[in-house]
Amino acid sequence: MRTPRRTTIALVSGVSAVAALTSCSSGAASPDTADEAAEQPSEAAVVEEPAAPEYADGTYTATGSYESPAGPETVGVSITLADGMVSAVEVTPEATNPASQKFQTQFASGVADVVVGQPIEGLTVDAVSGSSLTPEGFNAALVEIAADAHA
C-alpha cells in the first residue's frame, strides 16, 4: 500500500509544480491581470503628439538696462525665435561710457555662440568675451522678449 500513497504524493507534487510554473509564465495571464492589461494601452499603441511651441515664432526686440560703475547703461537686443529656440541674435551697444561701450561691443561679438540654438525658456547668459555687466542688461531684455513671445 505504500506504492499508491507515494504515487499520489508524487502526482499532487507534480501537479502543484506545473500549476505554479504555469501561473508564473509570461504568456499566461490571470483574469485580474488580463482585465488590467485590457484597460491600459500598450507602449506601442501610445502616440504622443508633439508639444505645441510655447513661444510664437518671430523677431522680438527689447532694451535691457543695468548699472555699471559709470552709471546706468542700456543695451539693445533682438532675438529671432523658431519653435521656441533662438535662431538669431543681435545686440546693439547703446552705452554712453567708453568703457561700457567697449564691453558691450565685445559681448555683442560673442553672444551668438552662446545663445543661438538654445531654448528661450529660462535662457540666461553669464559673462561673454570678458563683459561681466552687459549680461545683466541682456538678461533683462531676454525676460521681456520671452514674455512678448509667449503664446
DSSP file (Angstrom, degrees, kcal/mol; ACC not computed):
  #  RESIDUE AA STRUCTURE BP1 BP2  ACC     N-H-->O    O-->H-N    N-H-->O    O-->H-N    TCO  KAPPA ALPHA  PHI   PSI    X-CA   Y-CA   Z-CA
    1    1 A M     >        0   0    0      0, 0.0     4,-1.2     0, 0.0     5,-0.1   0.000 360.0 360.0 360.0  -7.3    0.0    0.0    0.0
    2    2 A R  H  >  +     0   0    0      1,-0.2     4,-2.4     2,-0.2     5,-0.2   0.864 360.0  61.1 -70.6 -33.0    3.0    2.2    0.1
    3    3 A T  H  > S+     0   0    0      1,-0.2     4,-2.5     2,-0.2     5,-0.2   0.928 102.4  48.5 -64.2 -46.7    3.1    2.5   -3.7
    4    4 A P  H  > S+     0   0    0      0, 0.0     4,-2.4     0, 0.0    -1,-0.2   0.896 112.3  50.1 -62.1 -36.3   -0.3    4.1   -4.1
    5    5 A R  H  X S+     0   0    0     -4,-1.2     4,-2.4     2,-0.2    -2,-0.2   0.934 112.4  46.3 -66.6 -44.2    0.4    6.6   -1.4
    6    6 A R  H  X S+     0   0    0     -4,-2.4     4,-2.6     1,-0.2    -1,-0.2   0.888 112.7  51.1 -63.3 -38.7    3.8    7.6   -2.9
    7    7 A T  H  X S+     0   0    0     -4,-2.5     4,-2.7    -5,-0.2    -1,-0.2   0.910 109.9  49.4 -65.3 -41.8    2.2    7.8   -6.3
    8    8 A T  H  X S+     0   0    0     -4,-2.4     4,-2.7    -5,-0.2    -2,-0.2   0.924 112.5  47.1 -63.7 -44.3   -0.5   10.1   -5.0
    9    9 A I  H  X S+     0   0    0     -4,-2.4     4,-2.6     1,-0.2    -2,-0.2   0.912 113.3  49.2 -63.8 -42.3    2.1   12.3   -3.3
   10   10 A A  H  X S+     0   0    0     -4,-2.6     4,-2.5     2,-0.2    -2,-0.2   0.913 112.4  47.7 -64.2 -42.4    4.2   12.4   -6.5
   11   11 A L  H  X S+     0   0    0     -4,-2.7     4,-2.7     2,-0.2     5,-0.2   0.922 112.9  47.7 -65.0 -44.3    1.2   13.2   -8.6
   12   12 A V  H  X S+     0   0    0     -4,-2.7     4,-2.4     2,-0.2    -2,-0.2   0.916 113.7  48.0 -64.0 -42.6    0.0   16.0   -6.3
   13   13 A S  H  X S+     0   0    0     -4,-2.6     4,-2.3    -5,-0.2    -2,-0.2   0.911 112.8  48.7 -63.5 -42.7    3.5   17.5   -6.1
   14   14 A G  H  X S+     0   0    0     -4,-2.5     4,-2.4     2,-0.2    -2,-0.2   0.917 112.0  47.7 -64.7 -43.9    3.9   17.3   -9.9
   15   15 A V  H  X S+     0   0    0     -4,-2.7     4,-2.6     1,-0.2    -1,-0.2   0.904 112.0  50.8 -64.8 -40.9    0.5   19.0  -10.5
   16   16 A S  H  X S+     0   0    0     -4,-2.4     4,-2.4    -5,-0.2    -2,-0.2   0.913 110.9  48.4 -62.6 -42.8    1.3   21.7   -7.9
   17   17 A A  H  X S+     0   0    0     -4,-2.3     4,-2.5     2,-0.2    -2,-0.2   0.916 112.5  47.9 -64.1 -43.7    4.7   22.4   -9.6
   18   18 A V  H  X S+     0   0    0     -4,-2.4     4,-2.5     2,-0.2    -2,-0.2   0.918 112.2  49.7 -64.1 -42.8    3.1   22.6  -13.1
   19   19 A A  H  X S+     0   0    0     -4,-2.6     4,-2.1     2,-0.2    -2,-0.2   0.909 111.6  48.8 -63.1 -41.7    0.4   24.9  -11.8
   20   20 A A  H  X S+     0   0    0     -4,-2.4     4,-1.1     1,-0.2    -2,-0.2   0.921 113.4  46.2 -64.9 -44.1    3.0   27.1  -10.1
   21   21 A L  H  X S+     0   0    0     -4,-2.5     4,-1.0     1,-0.2    -2,-0.2   0.881 110.9  53.1 -66.5 -38.0    5.1   27.3  -13.3
   22   22 A T  H >< S+     0   0    0     -4,-2.5     3,-0.5     1,-0.2     6,-0.3   0.907 108.6  48.9 -64.6 -41.9    2.1   28.0  -15.5
   23   23 A S  H 3< S+     0   0    0     -4,-2.1    -1,-0.2     1,-0.2    -2,-0.2   0.754 112.6  49.6 -71.4 -21.7    0.9   30.9  -13.3
   24   24 A C  H 3< S+     0   0    0     -4,-1.1    -1,-0.2    -3,-0.2    -2,-0.2   0.618  86.1 107.9 -88.9 -14.3    4.5   32.4  -13.4
   25   25 A S  S << S-     0   0    0     -4,-1.0     3,-0.4    -3,-0.5    -3,-0.0  -0.291  72.8-129.7 -68.2 152.3    4.9   32.1  -17.2
   26   26 A S  S    S+     0   0    0      1,-0.2    -1,-0.1     3,-0.0    -4,-0.0   0.719 103.6  58.4 -74.4 -21.2    4.9   35.3  -19.2
   27   27 A G  S    S+     0   0    0     -5,-0.1     2,-0.3     2,-0.0    -1,-0.2   0.766  94.0  74.3 -81.0 -24.3    2.3   34.0  -21.7
   28   28 A A        -     0   0    0     -3,-0.4     2,-0.4    -6,-0.3     0, 0.0  -0.676  61.5-168.4 -93.6 143.5   -0.4   33.2  -19.1
   29   29 A A        -     0   0    0     -2,-0.3    -5,-0.1     4,-0.0    -3,-0.0  -0.994  18.7-129.6-130.5 136.2   -2.4   35.9  -17.5
   30   30 A S     >  -     0   0    0     -2,-0.4     4,-2.9    -7,-0.1     5,-0.2  -0.378  36.3-103.7 -73.6 162.6   -4.7   35.6  -14.6
   31   31 A P  H  > S+     0   0    0      0, 0.0     4,-2.0     0, 0.0     5,-0.1   0.888 123.8  50.2 -55.6 -39.4   -8.2   37.0  -15.0
   32   32 A D  H  > S+     0   0    0      2,-0.2     4,-2.1     1,-0.2     5,-0.2   0.931 112.5  46.2 -64.4 -44.8   -7.2   40.1  -12.9
   33   33 A T  H  > S+     0   0    0      1,-0.2     4,-2.6     2,-0.2    -1,-0.2   0.888 110.5  53.3 -65.7 -39.5   -4.1   40.7  -14.9
   34   34 A A  H  X S+     0   0    0     -4,-2.9     4,-1.9     2,-0.2    -1,-0.2   0.900 109.1  49.2 -63.9 -40.3   -6.0   40.3  -18.2
   35   35 A D  H  X S+     0   0    0     -4,-2.0     4,-1.4    -5,-0.2    -1,-0.2   0.917 112.2  48.0 -63.9 -43.0   -8.5   42.9  -17.1
   36   36 A E  H  X S+     0   0    0     -4,-2.1     4,-1.3     1,-0.2    -2,-0.2   0.904 111.0  51.0 -64.4 -41.0   -5.8   45.3  -16.1
   37   37 A A  H  < S+     0   0    0     -4,-2.6    -1,-0.2     1,-0.2    -2,-0.2   0.864 108.0  52.4 -65.4 -35.5   -3.9   44.8  -19.4
   38   38 A A  H  < S+     0   0    0     -4,-1.9    -1,-0.2     1,-0.2    -2,-0.2   0.816 108.2  51.9 -69.8 -29.2   -7.1   45.5  -21.4
   39   39 A E  H  < S+     0   0    0     -4,-1.4    -1,-0.2    -3,-0.2    -2,-0.2   0.773 104.9  61.9 -78.0 -26.3   -7.6   48.8  -19.6
   40   40 A Q  S  < S-     0   0    0     -4,-1.3     2,-0.1    -3,-0.1    -1,-0.0  -0.864  85.6-123.4-107.1 132.9   -4.1   50.1  -20.2
   41   41 A P        -     0   0    0      0, 0.0    -2,-0.1     0, 0.0     5,-0.1  -0.378  31.9-109.1 -69.2 149.5   -2.8   50.8  -23.7
   42   42 A S    >>  -     0   0    0      1,-0.1     4,-0.8    -4,-0.1     3,-0.8  -0.346  28.1-109.5 -73.0 161.4    0.4   49.0  -24.7
   43   43 A E  G >4 S+     0   0    0      1,-0.3     3,-0.7     2,-0.2    -1,-0.1   0.857 119.0  54.8 -61.5 -35.3    3.5   51.1  -25.1
   44   44 A A  G 34 S+     0   0    0      1,-0.2    -1,-0.3     3,-0.0    -2,-0.0   0.785 104.9  54.1 -69.3 -25.8    3.5   50.6  -28.8
   45   45 A A  G <4 S+     0   0    0     -3,-0.8     2,-0.5     2,-0.0    -1,-0.2   0.651  84.3  98.5 -84.4 -14.9   -0.1   52.0  -29.1
   46   46 A V    <<  -     0   0    0     -4,-0.8     2,-0.6    -3,-0.7    -3,-0.0  -0.631  52.4-174.8 -79.0 120.4    0.7   55.2  -27.2
   47   47 A V        -     0   0    0     -2,-0.5     2,-0.5     2,-0.0    -3,-0.0  -0.964  10.0-154.0-118.0 116.6    1.3   58.0  -29.7
   48   48 A E        -     0   0    0     -2,-0.6     3,-0.0     3,-0.0    -2,-0.0  -0.770  11.5-135.1 -94.0 131.5    2.4   61.3  -28.3
   49   49 A E        -     0   0    0     -2,-0.5     2,-0.1     1,-0.1     3,-0.1  -0.587  33.7-100.8 -77.3 142.3    1.6   64.4  -30.2
   50   50 A P        -     0   0    0      0, 0.0     2,-0.1     0, 0.0    -1,-0.1  -0.407  44.3-104.7 -63.4 140.5    4.5   66.9  -30.5
   51   51 A A        -     0   0    0      1,-0.1     3,-0.1    -2,-0.1    -3,-0.0  -0.426  34.2-115.1 -67.9 136.5    4.1   69.7  -28.0
   52   52 A A        -     0   0    0     -2,-0.1    -1,-0.1     1,-0.1    -3,-0.0  -0.454  41.5 -94.3 -68.6 143.0    3.0   72.9  -29.5
   53   53 A P        -     0   0    0      0, 0.0    -1,-0.1     0, 0.0    31,-0.1  -0.322  25.0-149.4 -59.9 138.7    5.6   75.6  -29.2
   54   54 A E  S    S+     0   0    0     29,-0.1    97,-2.9    -3,-0.1     2,-0.4   0.611  81.7  58.2 -82.9 -12.1    5.0   77.8  -26.1
   55   55 A Y  B    S-A  150   0A   0     95,-0.3    29,-0.3    96,-0.1     2,-0.3  -0.955  86.5-120.3-123.6 137.6    6.5   80.8  -27.9
   56   56 A A        -     0   0    0     93,-3.2    25,-0.1    -2,-0.4    -2,-0.1  -0.546  34.1-112.7 -75.5 136.4    5.4   82.4  -31.2
   57   57 A D        +     0   0    0     -2,-0.3     2,-0.3    23,-0.1    25,-0.2  -0.318  68.6  84.2 -63.7 150.2    8.0   82.4  -34.0
   58   58 A G  E    S-B   81   0B   0     23,-1.9    23,-3.3     2,-0.1     2,-0.5  -0.863  77.6 -66.3 146.7-177.9    9.3   85.8  -35.0
   59   59 A T  E     -B   80   0B   0     -2,-0.3     2,-0.4    21,-0.3    21,-0.3  -0.929  45.4-173.3-110.2 129.7   11.8   88.5  -34.2
   60   60 A Y  E     -B   79   0B   0     19,-3.2    19,-2.9    -2,-0.5     2,-0.4  -0.930   4.9-161.9-124.8 143.9   11.5   90.4  -30.9
   61   61 A T  E     +B   78   0B   0     -2,-0.4     2,-0.3    17,-0.2    17,-0.2  -0.942  15.0 159.7-127.4 150.0   13.4   93.4  -29.7
   62   62 A A  E     -B   77   0B   0     15,-2.3    15,-2.8    -2,-0.4     2,-0.5  -0.974  32.9-124.4-158.0 161.2   13.8   94.9  -26.2
   63   63 A T  E     -B   76   0B   0     -2,-0.3     2,-0.4    13,-0.2    13,-0.2  -0.963  23.7-159.7-114.0 127.0   16.2   97.2  -24.4
   64   64 A G  E     -B   75   0B   0     11,-2.7    11,-2.4    -2,-0.5     2,-0.3  -0.839   4.9-156.8-106.3 144.0   17.8   95.9  -21.2
   65   65 A S  E     +B   74   0B   0     -2,-0.4     2,-0.3     9,-0.2     9,-0.2  -0.864  15.4 166.7-119.6 155.4   19.3   98.2  -18.6
   66   66 A Y  E     -B   73   0B   0      7,-2.3     7,-2.9    -2,-0.3     2,-0.6  -0.963  36.2-104.6-156.3 167.0   21.9   97.6  -16.0
   67   67 A E  E     -B   72   0B   0     -2,-0.3    69,-0.1     5,-0.2    70,-0.0  -0.886  34.5-177.5-104.6 122.3   24.1   99.5  -13.6
   68   68 A S  E >   -B   71   0B   0      3,-2.3     3,-1.7    -2,-0.6    32,-0.0  -0.639  45.8 -99.7-106.3 169.7   27.8  100.0  -14.4
   69   69 A P  T 3  S+     0   0    0      0, 0.0    -1,-0.0     0, 0.0    -2,-0.0   0.799 126.7  52.9 -59.2 -26.3   30.4  101.7  -12.3
   70   70 A A  T 3  S-     0   0    0      1,-0.3    -3,-0.0    27,-0.0    29,-0.0   0.519 125.6 -91.3 -86.5  -5.2   30.0  104.8  -14.6
   71   71 A G  E <  S-B   68   0B   0     -3,-1.7    -3,-2.3    26,-0.0    -1,-0.3  -0.760  72.2 -13.4 124.9-172.9   26.2  104.8  -14.1
   72   72 A P  E     -B   67   0B   0      0, 0.0     2,-0.3     0, 0.0    -5,-0.2  -0.342  61.2-178.2 -67.3 142.6   23.1  103.3  -15.7
   73   73 A E  E     -B   66   0B   0     -7,-2.9    -7,-2.3    22,-0.1     2,-0.3  -0.927  12.3-151.3-135.6 159.4   23.6  101.8  -19.2
   74   74 A T  E     -B   65   0B   0     -2,-0.3    20,-0.9    -9,-0.2     2,-0.4  -0.936   3.3-163.4-130.5 156.8   21.3  100.1  -21.7
   75   75 A V  E     -BC  64  93B   0    -11,-2.4   -11,-2.7    -2,-0.3     2,-0.3  -0.997  18.3-131.5-140.0 134.1   21.8   97.5  -24.4
   76   76 A G  E     -BC  63  92B   0     16,-2.7    16,-2.6    -2,-0.4     2,-0.4  -0.679  24.0-169.4 -87.4 139.1   19.5   96.7  -27.4
   77   77 A V  E     -BC  62  91B   0    -15,-2.8   -15,-2.3    -2,-0.3     2,-0.4  -0.994  11.5-175.3-132.9 132.5   18.7   93.1  -28.0
   78   78 A S  E     -BC  61  90B   0     12,-2.5    12,-2.4    -2,-0.4     2,-0.4  -0.996  10.3-175.6-126.6 125.4   16.9   91.5  -31.0
   79   79 A I  E     -BC  60  89B   0    -19,-2.9   -19,-3.2    -2,-0.4     2,-0.5  -0.970  13.9-153.8-124.3 133.9   16.1   87.8  -30.9
   80   80 A T  E     -BC  59  88B   0      8,-2.6     7,-3.2    -2,-0.4     8,-1.2  -0.935  17.2-160.7-106.2 129.5   14.6   85.6  -33.6
   81   81 A L  E     +BC  58  86B   0    -23,-3.3   -23,-1.9    -2,-0.5     2,-0.4  -0.879  16.2 177.8-113.0 141.2   12.7   82.6  -32.4
   82   82 A A  E >  S- C   0  85B   0      3,-2.3     3,-1.6    -2,-0.4   -26,-0.1  -0.941  80.4 -16.3-139.4 117.3   11.7   79.4  -34.3
   83   83 A D  T 3  S-     0   0    0     -2,-0.4   -29,-0.1     1,-0.3     3,-0.1   0.851 127.7 -54.7  55.2  38.5    9.9   76.7  -32.4
   84   84 A G  T 3  S+     0   0    0    -29,-0.3    36,-2.6     1,-0.3    37,-0.5   0.484 116.3 113.4  79.2   1.9   10.9   78.2  -29.1
   85   85 A M  E <  S-CD  82 119B   0     -3,-1.6    -3,-2.3    34,-0.3     2,-0.6  -0.826  74.4-112.5-108.4 146.1   14.6   78.2  -30.0
   86   86 A V  E     +C   81   0B   0     32,-3.1    31,-3.4    29,-0.4    32,-0.2  -0.655  37.0 170.9 -75.3 119.7   16.8   81.1  -30.6
   87   87 A S  E     +     0   0B   0     -7,-3.2     2,-0.3    -2,-0.6    -6,-0.2   0.613  66.3   8.1-105.1 -17.1   17.7   81.1  -34.2
   88   88 A A  E     -C   80   0B   0     -8,-1.2    -8,-2.6    27,-0.1    -1,-0.3  -0.977  59.8-169.1-159.1 151.8   19.4   84.5  -34.4
   89   89 A V  E     -C   79   0B   0     -2,-0.3     2,-0.4   -10,-0.2   -10,-0.2  -0.998   1.9-174.5-144.2 142.3   20.5   87.3  -32.0
   90   90 A E  E     -C   78   0B   0    -12,-2.4   -12,-2.5    -2,-0.3     2,-0.5  -0.989   7.1-162.7-138.1 129.6   21.7   90.8  -32.5
   91   91 A V  E     -C   77   0B   0     -2,-0.4   -14,-0.2   -14,-0.2    -2,-0.0  -0.950   3.7-159.7-114.0 129.0   23.0   93.1  -29.7
   92   92 A T  E     -C   76   0B   0    -16,-2.6   -16,-2.7    -2,-0.5     2,-0.1  -0.920  18.4-133.5-109.8 110.0   23.2   96.8  -30.3
   93   93 A P  E     +C   75   0B   0      0, 0.0   -18,-0.2     0, 0.0     8,-0.1  -0.420  31.6 168.0 -61.5 131.3   25.6   98.6  -27.9
   94   94 A E        +     0   0    0    -20,-0.9   -19,-0.1    -2,-0.1   -20,-0.1   0.192  25.1 138.2-126.5  11.5   23.9  101.7  -26.5
   95   95 A A        -     0   0    0      5,-0.2   -22,-0.1     1,-0.1   -20,-0.0  -0.247  40.3-160.2 -64.7 147.2   26.3  102.6  -23.7
   96   96 A T  S    S+     0   0    0      5,-0.0    -1,-0.1     4,-0.0   -23,-0.1   0.695  72.6  78.6 -97.1 -25.1   27.3  106.2  -23.2
   97   97 A N  S  > S-     0   0    0      1,-0.1     4,-2.7   -26,-0.1     5,-0.2  -0.700  80.5-133.7 -84.7 133.9   30.5  105.5  -21.3
   98   98 A P  H  > S+     0   0    0      0, 0.0     4,-2.1     0, 0.0     5,-0.1   0.866 106.1  49.2 -57.3 -39.1   33.5  104.5  -23.5
   99   99 A A  H  > S+     0   0    0      2,-0.2     4,-2.2     1,-0.2     5,-0.2   0.926 113.1  46.5 -67.0 -43.3   34.5  101.5  -21.2
  100  100 A S  H  > S+     0   0    0      1,-0.2     4,-2.7     2,-0.2     5,-0.2   0.889 110.2  54.5 -64.6 -38.7   30.9  100.2  -21.2
  101  101 A Q  H  X S+     0   0    0     -4,-2.7     4,-2.2     2,-0.2    -1,-0.2   0.912 108.1  49.9 -59.5 -43.6   30.7  100.7  -25.0
  102  102 A K  H  X S+     0   0    0     -4,-2.1     4,-2.3     2,-0.2    -2,-0.2   0.931 112.6  46.2 -60.9 -47.4   33.8   98.5  -25.3
  103  103 A F  H  X S+     0   0    0     -4,-2.2     4,-2.6     1,-0.2    -2,-0.2   0.896 111.9  50.7 -65.9 -40.2   32.4   95.8  -23.1
  104  104 A Q  H  X S+     0   0    0     -4,-2.7     4,-2.8     2,-0.2    -1,-0.2   0.890 109.9  50.9 -64.4 -38.1   29.0   95.8  -24.9
  105  105 A T  H  X S+     0   0    0     -4,-2.2     4,-1.7     2,-0.2    -2,-0.2   0.915 111.3  47.8 -65.1 -43.0   30.8   95.6  -28.3
  106  106 A Q  H  X S+     0   0    0     -4,-2.3     4,-0.9     2,-0.2    -2,-0.2   0.920 112.9  48.9 -62.3 -43.4   32.8   92.6  -27.0
  107  107 A F  H >X S+     0   0    0     -4,-2.6     4,-1.9     1,-0.2     3,-1.0   0.932 108.6  53.4 -60.3 -46.9   29.6   91.0  -25.7
  108  108 A A  H 3< S+     0   0    0     -4,-2.8     4,-0.4     1,-0.3    -1,-0.2   0.839 106.2  53.8 -59.2 -34.5   27.8   91.6  -29.0
  109  109 A S  H 3< S+     0   0    0     -4,-1.7    -1,-0.3     1,-0.2    -2,-0.2   0.716 120.0  30.2 -75.8 -19.1   30.6   89.8  -30.9
  110  110 A G  H XX S+     0   0    0     -3,-1.0     3,-0.6    -4,-0.9     4,-0.5   0.549  93.6  85.9-115.8  -8.8   30.4   86.6  -28.8
  111  111 A V  H >X S+     0   0    0     -4,-1.9     4,-2.1     1,-0.2     3,-1.2   0.829  80.9  64.0 -68.9 -31.7   26.8   86.2  -27.6
  112  112 A A  H 3> S+     0   0    0     -4,-0.4     4,-1.9     1,-0.3    -1,-0.2   0.878  97.5  57.5 -59.6 -37.0   25.5   84.4  -30.7
  113  113 A D  H <4 S+     0   0    0     -3,-0.6    -1,-0.3     1,-0.2    -2,-0.2   0.760 112.6  42.1 -63.5 -23.5   27.9   81.5  -30.0
  114  114 A V  H << S+     0   0    0     -3,-1.2    -2,-0.2    -4,-0.5    -1,-0.2   0.827 124.8  27.4 -92.3 -36.4   26.2   81.2  -26.6
  115  115 A V  H >< S+     0   0    0     -4,-2.1     3,-2.2     2,-0.1   -29,-0.4   0.754  86.7 100.8-106.5 -26.5   22.5   81.6  -27.3
  116  116 A V  T 3< S+     0   0    0     -4,-1.9   -29,-0.2    -5,-0.3   -27,-0.0  -0.433  94.1  21.1 -65.9 130.7   21.8   80.5  -30.9
  117  117 A G  T 3  S+     0   0    0    -31,-3.4    -1,-0.3     1,-0.4   -30,-0.1   0.376 100.8 115.2  92.4  -2.3   20.3   77.0  -30.8
  118  118 A Q  S <  S-     0   0    0     -3,-2.2   -32,-3.1   -32,-0.2    -1,-0.4  -0.711  73.4-105.9 -98.1 149.8   19.2   77.4  -27.2
  119  119 A P  B     -D   85   0B   0      0, 0.0   -34,-0.3     0, 0.0   -35,-0.1  -0.511  19.0-137.4 -70.7 142.5   15.6   77.4  -26.0
  120  120 A I  S >  S+     0   0    0    -36,-2.6     3,-1.9    -2,-0.2     2,-0.3   0.805  77.6 104.0 -68.1 -29.2   14.3   80.8  -24.9
  121  121 A E  T 3  S-     0   0    0    -37,-0.5   -66,-0.0     1,-0.3   -67,-0.0  -0.384 104.5 -12.4 -58.7 113.6   12.6   79.2  -21.9
  122  122 A G  T 3  S+     0   0    0     -2,-0.3    -1,-0.3     1,-0.2     2,-0.2   0.581  92.3 162.1  73.8  10.6   14.8   80.0  -18.9
  123  123 A L    <   +     0   0    0     -3,-1.9     2,-0.3    19,-0.1    -1,-0.2  -0.450   5.9 164.9 -69.0 130.3   17.7   81.3  -21.0
  124  124 A T        -     0   0    0     -2,-0.2     2,-0.4    18,-0.0    15,-0.0  -0.971  22.9-143.2-139.6 155.6   20.2   83.4  -19.1
  125  125 A V        -     0   0    0     -2,-0.3    14,-0.2    10,-0.3     3,-0.1  -0.962   7.9-162.8-125.0 137.0   23.7   84.5  -20.1
  126  126 A D        -     0   0    0     -2,-0.4     5,-0.1     1,-0.3     7,-0.0  -0.161  58.5 -31.2 -95.0-163.0   26.8   84.9  -17.9
  127  127 A A        -     0   0    0     -2,-0.1     2,-0.4     5,-0.1    -1,-0.3  -0.260  61.5-169.2 -55.8 134.1   29.9   86.8  -18.9
  128  128 A V  B >   -E  131   0C   0      3,-1.0     3,-1.9    -3,-0.1   -17,-0.1  -0.999  67.0 -11.1-128.7 129.2   30.7   86.7  -22.6
  129  129 A S  T 3  S-     0   0    0     -2,-0.4    -1,-0.1     1,-0.3     3,-0.1   0.836 128.9 -53.4  52.2  39.1   34.0   87.9  -24.0
  130  130 A G  T 3  S+     0   0    0      1,-0.2     2,-0.9   -24,-0.1    -1,-0.3   0.501 103.5 130.2  80.8   3.3   35.1   89.5  -20.8
  131  131 A S  B <   +E  128   0C   0     -3,-1.9    -3,-1.0     1,-0.2    -1,-0.2  -0.807  25.9 172.1 -94.9 108.9   32.0   91.6  -20.3
  132  132 A S  S    S+     0   0    0     -2,-0.9    -1,-0.2    -5,-0.2     4,-0.1   0.708  74.2  36.0 -92.5 -20.0   30.7   91.0  -16.8
  133  133 A L  S >> S+     0   0    0      2,-0.1     3,-1.6     1,-0.1     4,-0.9   0.758  99.0  73.0-103.6 -29.9   27.9   93.6  -16.5
  134  134 A T  H >> S+     0   0    0      1,-0.3     4,-2.4     2,-0.2     3,-0.6   0.861  88.4  64.6 -55.4 -38.1   26.4   93.6  -20.1
  135  135 A P  H 3> S+     0   0    0      0, 0.0     4,-3.3     0, 0.0   -10,-0.3   0.813  93.8  62.2 -57.3 -27.3   24.8   90.2  -19.5
  136  136 A E  H <> S+     0   0    0     -3,-1.6     4,-1.8     2,-0.2    -2,-0.2   0.941 109.0  40.3 -62.1 -44.9   22.6   91.8  -16.8
  137  137 A G  H <X S+     0   0    0     -4,-0.9     4,-2.1    -3,-0.6    -1,-0.2   0.900 115.8  51.4 -67.7 -40.8   21.1   94.1  -19.4
  138  138 A F  H  X S+     0   0    0     -4,-2.4     4,-2.3     1,-0.2    -2,-0.2   0.926 110.4  48.3 -61.2 -46.0   20.9   91.3  -21.9
  139  139 A N  H  X S+     0   0    0     -4,-3.3     4,-2.0     1,-0.2    -1,-0.2   0.859 108.7  53.8 -65.0 -35.5   19.1   89.0  -19.5
  140  140 A A  H  X S+     0   0    0     -4,-1.8     4,-1.5    -5,-0.2    -1,-0.2   0.907 110.4  47.2 -63.7 -40.6   16.7   91.8  -18.6
  141  141 A A  H  X S+     0   0    0     -4,-2.1     4,-2.7     1,-0.2    -2,-0.2   0.879 107.9  56.7 -66.8 -37.5   15.9   92.2  -22.3
  142  142 A L  H  X S+     0   0    0     -4,-2.3     4,-3.1     1,-0.2     5,-0.2   0.899 103.7  53.0 -60.2 -41.2   15.5   88.4  -22.6
  143  143 A V  H  X S+     0   0    0     -4,-2.0     4,-2.0     1,-0.2    -1,-0.2   0.925 111.7  45.6 -60.6 -44.5   12.8   88.3  -19.9
  144  144 A E  H  X S+     0   0    0     -4,-1.5     4,-2.3     2,-0.2    -2,-0.2   0.909 113.9  48.7 -65.6 -42.2   10.9   91.0  -21.8
  145  145 A I  H  X S+     0   0    0     -4,-2.7     4,-2.6     2,-0.2     5,-0.2   0.926 110.2  51.0 -64.4 -45.1   11.3   89.2  -25.1
  146  146 A A  H  X S+     0   0    0     -4,-3.1     4,-1.4     1,-0.2    -1,-0.2   0.899 111.0  49.0 -60.5 -40.1   10.2   85.8  -23.6
  147  147 A A  H  < S+     0   0    0     -4,-2.0    -1,-0.2    -5,-0.2    -2,-0.2   0.905 112.5  47.8 -65.6 -41.1    7.1   87.5  -22.2
  148  148 A D  H  < S+     0   0    0     -4,-2.3    -2,-0.2     1,-0.2    -1,-0.2   0.879 116.0  44.1 -65.4 -37.8    6.3   89.1  -25.5
  149  149 A A  H  < S+     0   0    0     -4,-2.6   -93,-3.2    -5,-0.2     2,-0.2   0.654  82.6 114.7 -84.1 -16.4    6.8   85.9  -27.4
  150  150 A H  B  <   A   55   0A   0     -4,-1.4   -95,-0.3   -95,-0.2   -96,-0.1  -0.381 360.0 360.0 -62.3 121.3    4.9   83.6  -25.0
  151  151 A A              0   0    0    -97,-2.9    -1,-0.2    -2,-0.2   -96,-0.1   0.460 360.0 360.0 -75.7 360.0    1.9   82.3  -26.9
